[in-house]
Amino acid sequence: DAGVIQSPRHEVTEMGQEVTLRCKPISGHDYLFWYRQTMMRGLELLIYFNNNVPIDDSGMPEDRFSAKMPNASFSTLKIQPSEPRDSAVYFCASSSFGKASTDTQYFGPGTRLTVL
Amino acid sequence: GIQVEQSPPDLILQEGANSTLRCNFSDSVNNLQWFHQNPWGQLINLFYIPSGTKQNGRLSATTVATERYSLLYISSSQTTDSGVYFCAVANTGANSKLTFGKGITLSVRP
């Protein structure tokens, strides 16, 4: 398996622009997570899905952030409009809870977002 | 929410040395995972260990859930072990919602 795939790997944009981050989870995994990592706040869970349904979005910082999972193999995290404080590394992770008595989360390589 | 404290925050080792990394948590958990973030930023899952002991090569981990701590042991350290080690937990009510500690930065010198 190719693992969790994220695109783009790097994104530089200007304040006010819309940003869309993409994620393809490991095939067969039924949980998908979006995290953000910054020096100040560490690793934070933004939102997670189970079987394509959002379960908990309490970590989404503002209404400018939205996430969708239209099918089992694709998810997007959108920021509109972007602000400089959104600069961070955004990780996507997936897991297959309960199928092997384990909830191991597998992380993608991350997208480094810079908002100027 | 659940609190996760990792210690020490930083650790410098000479290649070949052994080390113990600690993770304390504030509430009951049914999910605990250790991750290694390498210098290129990739997060690798090391162990899923809500209780008991596991070993994988030079690494082993022990979680004592009743006392709310977990330990990660690294033996015969190598320079490739450098990076940041994270402990992440989820409490009984939200098994998949991991809370991460701040991490332990390990530097292994040749």
Interface residues (C-beta under 8 A of the other chain):
Chain A: Y31 F33 G42 L43 E44 L45 Y48 N50 I55 D56 V89 F91 A93 S95 F97 T102 D103 T104 Q105 Y106 F107 P109 G110 R112
Chain B: N31 Q33 F35 G41 Q42 L43 I44 N45 Y48 F86 A88 A90 A94 N95 S96 K97 L98 T99 F100 G101 K102 G103
